[in-house]
Amino acid sequence: MSDPSDDPSPENPTDDLTHTDSSGNVQMVDVGAKPDSARRAVARGTIHLQPSTIEAIRADEIGKGDVLATARIGAIQAVKHTWETIPMCHQIPITNVETTFDVHDDHVVLDVAVETTGKTGVEMEALEGVTTGLNVVWDMVKAAEKDSEGQYPGTRISDIEVLSKEKRAVE
């Protein structure tokens, strides 16, 4: 039987929060009793660039090297280290990471899909992969994107979202 004091109450809105204890102290959620499930999440984001920068990416003419290959490595590395940068994330075994770049005339879209078999989802890992992957693109192309005053007037990262998350029983 559950303790009635554990029930959320209108008087104490922190009762609904999963990452705080009854005193309001931040805590990691205990997932130890949860069964393992096959989990997958897909996130997406966009970086807007000048058409000339896109042409240079396509022609592999960016001075720092292969932009998309480097961004792919950065995205995967970020997925594997999410638990180190998001305070309440669990360290989980990543079983697969897929990165897909869709290069348009004035922007690049990055999708990151992450999979695990475990007790908690991987949407934060997918989001970390997208944000870091797009930051790597920016870092690789910043010399091409700067204007005469050293600013980035048209460069921006946008539309970061979780497209899907799935959970199914382990077979």
Secondary structure, DSSP 8 states (H G I E B T S, - for coil): ---GGGS-BTTBGGGG-TTB-TTS-B-----TTS--EEEEEEEEEEEE--HHHHHHHHTT--TT--HHHHHHHHHHHHHHTHHHHSTT-----EEEEEEEEEE-SSEEEEEEEEEEEESS--HHHHHHHHHHHHHHHHHHHHHHH--TTS--SS-EEEEEEEEEEEEEE--
